[in-house]
Amino acid sequence: MNEKVKYWLNLSDYDYDTAVAMQQSGRYLYVGFMCHQTIEKILKAYFNLNNPEPAPYTHSLSYIAKKAGIYEFFNNAFKDFIDTLEPLKIQTRYPSHKEKLLQGLTKEKCEEILKNTNELRSWIKAKL
């Protein structure tokens, strides 16, 4: 495993641990954000597995997955999940969206997001 892959993998693991900590502390807004970061960074690790150039400078999960050549192997559940995660990157950064977003990010919803994040992360890790 090359250094770029290790770099992104370590960041992804750190972000997942942070998402779990946010869930435990009841800071649900940041669970979604950190789960997005977790998947973004593990996708960038996968991209760098076979590409010497830097990972795409974007936060679009589907774009990174397609550029990495892994999107075509996602099942429908994984594709649907990254569509769910996609807006959480942007919406958590803007206070005008905070109240509306918090209504949908319940403890139970965030537990589901964490579970799905870990499943997708583990699936990608197995491919590394």
C-alpha positions in Angstrom: 0.0 0.0 0.0 1.5 3.3 -1.0 1.9 6.4 1.2 -1.0 8.3 -0.4 -3.4 5.4 0.2 -2.2 5.1 3.8 -2.6 8.9 4.2 -6.3 8.9 3.1 -7.1 5.7 4.9 -5.8 7.1 8.2 -7.8 10.2 7.7 -10.9 8.2 6.9 -10.5 6.1 10.1 -10.0 9.2 12.2 -13.1 10.8 10.7 -15.2 7.7 11.4 -14.0 7.7 15.0 -15.0 11.4 15.2 -18.5 10.6 13.8 -18.9 7.9 16.5 -17.8 10.4 19.2 -20.3 13.0 17.8 -23.1 10.4 18.0 -22.2 9.6 21.6 -22.2 13.2 22.6 -25.6 13.9 20.8 -24.1 16.3 18.2 -26.1 14.8 15.4 -25.4 17.5 12.9 -21.8 16.5 12.8 -22.4 12.8 12.6 -23.6 13.2 9.0 -20.8 15.6 8.1 -18.1 13.3 9.5 -19.6 10.3 7.8 -19.4 12.2 4.5 -15.8 12.9 5.3 -15.1 9.3 6.1 -16.5 8.0 2.8 -14.9 10.9 0.8 -11.4 10.1 2.2 -11.6 6.3 1.8 -12.7 6.9 -1.8 -9.7 9.0 -2.3 -7.6 6.2 -0.8 -9.0 3.8 -3.4 -8.4 6.4 -6.1 -4.7 6.6 -5.2 -4.4 2.8 -5.1 -4.0 2.7 -8.9 -3.5 6.4 -9.8 -0.3 8.3 -9.3 -1.9 11.7 -9.7 -3.5 13.4 -6.7 -7.1 12.4 -5.8 -9.8 14.6 -7.3 -10.2 17.9 -5.5 -13.9 17.7 -4.9 -16.3 16.6 -2.3 -18.7 14.8 -4.7 -18.7 11.2 -3.5 -20.2 9.9 -6.7 -17.7 11.8 -8.8 -14.7 10.5 -6.8 -16.1 6.9 -6.9 -16.5 7.1 -10.7 -13.0 8.5 -11.2 -11.6 5.8 -8.9 -13.3 3.1 -11.0 -15.2 1.7 -8.0 -18.7 3.1 -8.5 -19.6 0.5 -11.1 -19.1 -2.2 -8.4 -21.4 -0.5 -5.9 -24.7 -2.2 -5.3 -27.8 -0.1 -5.3 -27.8 0.3 -1.6 -24.3 1.8 -1.7 -25.3 4.1 -4.5 -28.4 5.3 -2.7 -26.4 5.8 0.5 -23.8 8.1 -1.1 -26.7 10.1 -2.5 -28.0 10.4 1.0 -24.6 11.5 2.3 -23.8 13.9 -0.5 -25.8 16.9 0.7 -24.7 16.5 4.3 -21.3 18.0 3.4 -22.8 21.3 2.2 -25.8 21.6 4.5 -23.8 21.3 7.7 -21.6 24.2 6.7 -24.3 26.7 6.3 -26.3 27.9 9.4 -29.4 28.7 7.4 -29.8 24.9 6.8 -29.0 23.9 10.4 -32.5 23.9 11.9 -34.1 22.0 9.1 -31.3 19.5 8.9 -31.4 18.9 12.6 -35.0 17.9 12.4 -34.0 15.0 10.1 -30.9 14.0 12.0 -32.3 12.1 14.9 -30.4 9.8 17.1 -31.9 6.8 15.3 -31.2 8.3 11.8 -27.6 9.0 12.8 -27.2 5.4 14.0 -28.4 4.3 10.6 -26.0 6.6 8.9 -23.1 5.4 11.0 -24.0 1.7 10.3 -24.2 2.4 6.5 -21.0 4.4 6.6 -19.1 1.5 8.4 -20.5 -1.0 5.9 -19.4 0.9 2.9 -16.1 1.8 4.5 -15.4 -1.8 5.3 -16.3 -2.9 1.8 -13.9 -0.4 0.3 -11.2 -1.3 2.8 -11.4 -4.9 1.7 -10.7 -3.8 -1.8 -7.5 -1.9 -0.7 
